[in-house]
Amino acid sequence: MINSGGAEREDGTTMTDSGTGSWRNWAGNQRATGVEVARPGGSDEIASVITAAAGQGRRVRPIGSGHSFTAIGRPEGVQLRLDRHAGLLGVDDAGLVTVQAGMPLHRLNAELARRGWALTNLGDIDRQTVSGALSTGTHGTGARFGGLATQLRALRLVLADGSLLHCSATENPEVFAAARIGLGALGVLDTVTLQAVPAFGLRAEEGPARLPELLEGFDEFMESTDHVEFYWFPHTSRCLTKRNTRVPLEAGLAPLPRWRAVWDDEVLSNAVFAGIVAAGRRRPTAIPRLAAVASGGLGARTWTDTSHRVFVSRRRVRFLEMEYAVPRAEAPAILTELHRIAKAGEFRAAFPVEVRVAAADDITLSTASGRDTAYIAAHVPARTDPGAWFAALESMAGSVGGRPHWGKLHGLDAAALRTRYPRFDEFTALRARLDPTGVFGNAHLDTVLGPVPAG
């Protein structure tokens, strides 16, 4: 039972001093009660929790900040929180930064900035822990850039037997190839070493555009500068484009005035948008008109700031999300069809669709493994049935071999995912070797990876 002294986190976790509590993810669509929570500090304590649970035949599920929409982090035995295992261990002269895996990205970004370093690419949310972001394949945008896991240079896992396994491109390379996006299925990330780059600025240019023109010149637009994305408002042809160009800090910064940042990012993007979403929940038939209102408020703006302040946006309106990674050449056709069925009134979507790109990588279960990729992300308000909207995206993406983001909603199982990932069986064989009794599993992993074979 939760007592009145329990502390509640941003993701909804509540805990008592006795180590039990309830848990829900950020969006509120994944929940668990009667959770046994362990909060180890240090590698030895992590190993002790794991071996004790394994000895009792119980499962251990590591959890970060709860920003996944799937049940990938849902606990069934012991929930392993690493908020006491979240320190910066060092940054060397070459920019190799080593941290304990529970450190949140926003803290890491601040620590690096103070030392004159930065991560070369980020997603637009920084509330995740480093371990959670890496394990689920978090990415940003940029035709020449990969996701967060491509910046990983070494890691250390705590295995099911409590032993530590050091991994890099030269030490246990077959594990390193898979564990960079390991879904928490191979072991618990203990420490990670990322390659930082000298701190840099981003010149941000935002403005309205029309979907047909963006799709007609899709490749040209998405390659027009370093980091490009756009948001399309269903039921309209209107889009908001974001183009971020890397610039040296010595060139000077020109951040948004405080009043403009608050007005645009807090009032319009969060408070006003929250009102539009709430109105759409009350009257779903009004959603197309509300989408026109939301997109009509788009204005152009340009500013320059340190990289992490431009990459990251605050998301205060809670939602559910599905995101599919598709071969980049297929994205315009999928978006064209989504636009057609939106105009036909086959679904109602209050949230914009986010479109990003990434370079191919060589990570076993990366959504961009082996191919240049476009990401198409659909959203609905939290506590809403995604219905036909998500089903339409999943069907279209599936027809071109689309791969779902590991932390975002989808309906695929291991049999379907095996057809999307050429190295899928390589990963599951490694899982069976490192965790032969399924200590790190849960029902969701048993669905998307298959159960660990009985030894």
C-alpha positions in Angstrom: 0.0 0.0 0.0 1.1 3.6 -0.7 1.2 5.7 2.5 0.9 9.4 2.7 4.7 9.7 3.0 5.3 8.3 -0.5 7.1 10.5 -3.0 5.8 10.9 -6.6 8.1 11.4 -9.5 7.4 13.1 -12.8 6.6 9.7 -14.4 4.0 9.0 -11.7 6.0 6.5 -9.7 5.2 6.5 -6.0 7.4 4.8 -3.4 7.4 4.3 0.3 10.4 3.9 2.6 9.7 0.2 2.6 10.5 0.0 -1.1 7.1 -0.8 -2.4 4.9 1.4 -4.5 2.9 1.9 -7.7 4.2 2.9 -11.1 2.9 4.5 -14.2 4.7 5.8 -17.2 4.7 9.5 -18.3 1.7 9.1 -20.6 -0.3 7.1 -18.0 -1.1 4.2 -20.3 1.2 1.7 -18.5 0.6 1.0 -14.9 1.6 -1.4 -12.1 0.7 -1.7 -8.4 2.3 -3.5 -5.5 5.7 -2.9 -7.2 8.8 -3.9 -5.2 11.3 -1.1 -5.9 15.0 -1.4 -5.5 17.2 1.7 -5.7 20.8 0.5 -5.7 23.7 2.8 -5.5 26.7 1.4 -7.3 27.5 -1.6 -9.4 27.8 -4.0 -6.4 24.4 -3.1 -5.1 22.9 -3.6 -8.6 24.5 -7.0 -8.9 23.2 -8.0 -5.4 19.6 -7.0 -6.3 19.8 -9.0 -9.6 21.3 -12.2 -8.1 18.9 -12.1 -5.1 15.9 -11.9 -7.4 17.2 -14.5 -9.8 17.8 -16.9 -6.9 14.1 -16.5 -6.0 13.0 -17.1 -9.6 11.8 -13.5 -9.9 12.3 -11.0 -12.8 14.0 -7.7 -12.6 13.1 -4.8 -14.9 15.2 -1.7 -15.0 13.3 1.5 -15.5 14.4 5.0 -16.4 12.1 8.0 -16.5 9.0 6.2 -17.9 8.9 8.0 -21.2 8.2 4.8 -23.3 4.6 4.3 -24.4 5.0 0.5 -24.7 5.1 -1.8 -21.7 8.8 -2.3 -22.2 9.6 -1.1 -18.7 6.5 -2.5 -16.9 7.7 -4.4 -13.8 6.5 -7.9 -13.0 8.9 -8.7 -10.1 11.5 -6.2 -9.0 11.7 -2.7 -10.5 15.2 -1.5 -10.6 15.5 2.3 -10.4 18.9 3.8 -11.0 18.3 7.3 -9.7 21.0 6.7 -7.0 23.4 5.5 -9.8 23.5 8.6 -11.9 26.9 10.3 -11.6 29.3 11.7 -14.1 32.5 9.6 -13.9 34.7 11.6 -16.2 35.3 13.5 -19.4 38.7 13.1 -21.1 40.6 15.4 -23.4 39.2 13.6 -26.5 35.5 14.2 -25.4 34.9 10.6 -24.1 32.3 11.1 -21.4 31.6 8.2 -19.0 28.5 8.3 -16.8 26.5 6.0 -14.6 23.5 4.8 -16.6 20.8 6.4 -14.4 21.9 10.0 -15.3 19.1 12.0 -17.0 19.9 13.5 -20.4 19.1 17.0 -19.2 21.7 16.7 -16.4 24.3 15.2 -18.8 23.7 18.1 -21.3 24.3 20.7 -18.5 27.4 18.9 -17.2 28.9 18.7 -20.7 28.1 22.4 -21.5 29.9 23.5 -18.4 33.0 21.7 -19.6 32.8 22.9 -23.2 31.4 19.7 -24.7 28.1 18.6 -26.2 26.4 15.5 -27.6 26.4 15.7 -31.4 22.7 15.0 -31.8 19.7 14.8 -29.5 16.0 14.1 -29.7 13.5 16.7 -28.6 12.9 15.4 -25.1 15.7 15.3 -22.5 13.8 13.9 -19.5 14.9 10.3 -20.2 17.8 8.6 -18.4 20.8 7.8 -20.5 20.2 4.1 -20.1 16.5 4.4 -21.1 17.2 6.6 -24.1 20.0 4.2 -25.4 18.0 1.0 -24.7 15.0 2.1 -26.7 16.8 3.7 -29.7 16.1 7.4 -29.0 17.1 9.6 -32.0 16.9 13.1 -33.3 17.0 14.2 -36.9 19.6 14.8 -39.5 20.3 13.1 -42.8 24.0 12.8 -41.9 23.5 11.8 -38.3 22.5 8.7 -36.3 20.6 8.3 -33.1 22.0 8.5 -29.6 23.3 4.9 -29.7 25.7 5.8 -32.6 27.5 8.1 -30.1 28.2 5.2 -27.7 31.8 4.0 -27.5 31.8 1.6 -24.6 29.4 0.2 -22.0 29.3 -2.1 -19.0 26.5 -4.5 -18.3 25.5 -6.2 -15.1 24.5 -9.7 -16.2 21.9 -12.1 -14.7 24.6 -13.9 -12.7 25.8 -10.6 -11.2 29.0 -10.4 -13.2 30.2 -7.3 -15.0 30.8 -7.4 -18.8 32.8 -4.6 -20.4 31.9 -4.0 -24.1 33.3 -1.9 -26.9 34.1 -2.2 -30.5 37.2 -4.2 -29.5 36.1 -5.9 -26.2 33.2 -8.3 -26.5 32.2 -6.6 -29.8 29.3 -8.9 -30.6 27.7 -7.9 -27.4 28.5 -4.2 -28.0 26.8 -4.3 -31.4 23.6 -5.5 -29.8 23.6 -3.8 -26.4 23.9 -0.3 -27.8 20.1 -0.7 -28.3 19.5 -3.6 -26.0 15.9 -3.1 -24.7 17.1 -3.9 -21.2 16.9 -7.5 -22.3 20.6 -8.5 -22.2 21.6 -7.1 -18.8 21.4 -3.8 -16.8 23.4 -1.0 -18.2 25.9 0.1 -15.5 28.1 2.7 -17.1 28.2 4.1 -20.6 30.9 6.0 -22.5 29.7 8.4 -25.1 31.7 10.4 -27.7 31.0 14.1 -27.1 32.1 16.9 -29.5 33.2 20.5 -28.8 30.3 22.6 -27.8 28.5 24.2 -30.7 25.5 26.4 -31.4 22.5 25.9 -33.6 20.9 28.5 -35.8 17.2 27.6 -35.7 14.9 28.6 -38.5 11.2 27.8 -38.1 8.3 28.7 -40.3 5.2 27.6 -42.1 5.1 25.5 -45.2 2.6 23.4 -47.3 2.7 19.6 -47.2 2.5 19.0 -51.0 5.6 21.2 -51.6 7.6 19.5 -48.9 6.8 16.1 -50.2 7.6 17.0 -53.8 11.1 18.1 -52.8 11.4 15.8 -49.8 15.1 14.8 -50.1 16.2 18.2 -51.1 14.4 19.8 -48.1 15.5 17.2 -45.5 19.1 17.6 -46.6 19.0 21.4 -46.8 20.9 21.8 -43.6 22.2 19.7 -40.7 19.1 18.9 -38.7 15.7 19.2 -40.4 12.2 18.1 -39.4 8.6 19.2 -40.0 5.3 18.9 -38.3 2.2 18.3 -40.5 -1.3 19.2 -39.1 -3.7 16.5 -40.2 -7.0 17.8 -41.8 -5.0 20.6 -43.3 -2.0 21.0 -45.7 -0.2 23.2 -43.2 3.2 22.3 -41.7 5.7 23.8 -39.4 9.3 23.4 -40.5 12.4 23.4 -38.3 15.9 23.7 -39.8 18.8 23.8 -37.4 22.3 24.6 -38.7 25.4 23.9 -36.7 27.5 27.0 -36.0 30.6 27.6 -33.9 30.1 29.3 -30.5 32.7 31.9 -31.5 30.3 33.2 -34.1 28.1 34.4 -31.2 24.6 33.4 -29.9 21.3 35.3 -30.4 18.8 33.4 -28.2 15.1 34.3 -28.3 14.2 37.1 -25.9 12.7 35.7 -22.7 9.2 37.0 -23.4 9.2 35.4 -26.9 10.4 32.1 -25.7 7.8 32.0 -22.9 5.0 33.1 -25.3 5.9 30.7 -28.1 7.0 27.6 -26.2 4.9 27.8 -23.0 1.8 29.8 -23.9 1.2 28.8 -27.5 2.9 25.4 -27.8 1.7 24.1 -24.4 -1.1 26.1 -22.7 -3.1 27.1 -25.8 -2.5 23.7 -27.5 -3.7 22.0 -24.3 -6.9 24.0 -24.6 -7.3 22.9 -28.3 -6.7 19.3 -27.4 -9.2 19.5 -24.5 -11.8 21.0 -26.8 -11.3 18.2 -29.3 -11.8 15.6 -26.6 -15.1 17.2 -25.7 -16.2 17.6 -29.4 -14.3 15.2 -31.7 -16.3 16.5 -34.7 -14.6 19.9 -34.2 -11.0 18.5 -34.5 -10.6 19.4 -38.2 -11.5 23.0 -37.4 -9.3 23.1 -34.3 -6.4 21.7 -36.4 -6.8 24.6 -38.8 -6.8 27.0 -35.8 -3.7 25.5 -34.3 -1.8 25.5 -37.6 -3.0 29.0 -38.4 -1.0 30.4 -35.4 2.3 29.3 -36.9 4.8 32.1 -37.4 8.4 32.3 -38.6 11.2 32.8 -36.1 15.0 32.6 -36.2 17.5 32.4 -33.3 20.8 30.9 -32.3 21.6 29.2 -29.0 23.7 26.4 -27.6 22.9 23.1 -29.2 20.9 21.3 -26.5 18.7 24.3 -25.9 17.6 24.2 -29.5 17.4 20.5 -29.9 15.1 20.1 -26.9 11.5 21.2 -26.4 9.3 21.0 -23.3 6.3 18.7 -23.8 3.7 19.4 -21.1 0.6 18.1 -23.0 0.6 14.4 -22.5 0.0 12.1 -25.4 0.4 8.6 -26.8 2.7 8.1 -29.8 3.4 5.6 -32.6 6.5 6.1 -34.7 7.6 4.1 -37.6 11.0 4.1 -39.3 10.6 3.5 -43.0 13.1 3.6 -45.9 13.6 7.3 -46.6 12.5 7.1 -50.2 9.1 5.7 -49.1 8.1 8.5 -46.7 6.5 10.9 -49.3 4.1 8.2 -50.6 3.0 7.3 -47.0 2.5 10.9 -46.0 0.6 11.5 -49.2 -1.8 8.7 -48.4 -2.2 9.8 -44.8 -3.1 13.2 -46.1 -5.7 11.7 -48.5 -7.5 9.7 -45.8 -7.4 12.6 -43.4 -9.1 14.8 -46.0 -11.6 12.1 -46.5 -12.5 12.2 -42.8 -11.5 8.6 -42.1 -10.0 9.6 -38.7 -9.6 12.7 -36.5 -6.2 13.7 -35.2 -5.7 16.7 -33.0 -1.9 16.4 -32.8 0.5 17.1 -35.6 2.6 14.4 -37.3 6.3 14.7 -36.8 8.7 13.8 -39.7 12.4 13.3 -39.2 15.3 11.5 -40.9 18.5 9.7 -39.9 21.5 8.1 -41.5 21.9 4.4 -41.7 23.8 2.6 -38.9 25.1 -0.8 -38.0 23.4 -1.5 -34.7 21.6 -4.9 -34.5 18.1 -3.7 -33.5 18.3 0.0 -34.5 15.4 1.2 -36.5 17.9 2.7 -38.9 20.0 -0.4 -39.2 21.4 -0.8 -42.7 19.3 1.9 -44.4 18.8 5.7 -44.5 15.6 6.2 -42.7 12.6 8.6 -42.3 10.6 8.6 -39.1 6.9 9.3 -39.2 5.3 9.8 -35.7 1.6 10.1 -35.0 0.2 11.2 -31.7 -3.1 11.3 -29.9 -4.0 12.8 -26.5 -3.3 10.7 -23.5 -6.3 8.6 -22.4 -7.5 8.5 -26.0 -8.1 5.4 -28.2 -5.7 5.8 -31.2 -8.1 3.7 -33.3 -7.9 3.9 -37.0 -5.3 6.6 -37.0 -2.5 4.5 -35.6 -3.8 1.5 -37.5 -3.5 3.4 -40.8 0.1 4.4 -40.1 1.1 0.9 -39.0 -0.5 -0.7 -42.1 1.2 1.7 -44.5 4.6 1.5 -42.8 4.3 -2.3 -42.7 3.8 -2.5 -46.5 7.4 -1.1 -46.9 9.1 -2.9 -44.1 8.7 -0.2 -41.5 10.2 -0.7 -38.1 8.4 0.6 -35.0 10.3 2.6 -32.4 10.9 0.3 -29.5 9.5 2.7 -26.9 6.4 3.7 -28.9 3.1 2.0 -29.5 2.8 -0.7 -32.1 1.1 -4.1 -32.6 3.9 -6.3 -33.9 5.2 -9.5 -32.3 8.4 -11.4 -32.6 7.3 -13.2 -35.8 6.6 -9.9 -37.6 9.7 -8.1 -36.2 11.9 -10.9 -37.4 11.0 -10.1 -41.0 11.9 -6.4 -40.4 15.3 -6.9 -38.8 17.9 -9.0 -40.7 19.9 -9.6 -37.5 16.9 -10.3 -35.3 17.9 -13.9 -34.6 21.4 -12.8 -33.8 20.0 -10.6 -31.0 17.7 -13.3 -29.5 20.5 -15.9 -29.5 22.7 -13.4 -27.6 19.8 -12.8 -25.2 19.5 -16.5 -24.6 23.2 -16.8 -23.9 23.5 -13.8 -21.5 20.1 -14.3 -19.7 19.2 -18.0 -20.1 16.4 -17.9 -17.5 14.8 -14.6 -18.6 15.6 -12.7 -15.5 15.4 -9.4 -17.4 12.2 -10.2 -19.3 8.5 -9.2 -18.9 5.4 -9.9 -20.9 6.1 -7.2 -23.5 9.6 -8.5 -24.2 8.2 -12.0 -24.5 5.9 -10.7 -27.2 8.4 -8.6 -29.2 11.4 -10.9 -28.8 9.8 -14.2 -28.0 10.3 -16.0 -24.6 13.8 -17.1 -23.7 14.1 -20.7 -24.8 14.1 -23.2 -21.9 17.7 -24.3 -21.4 
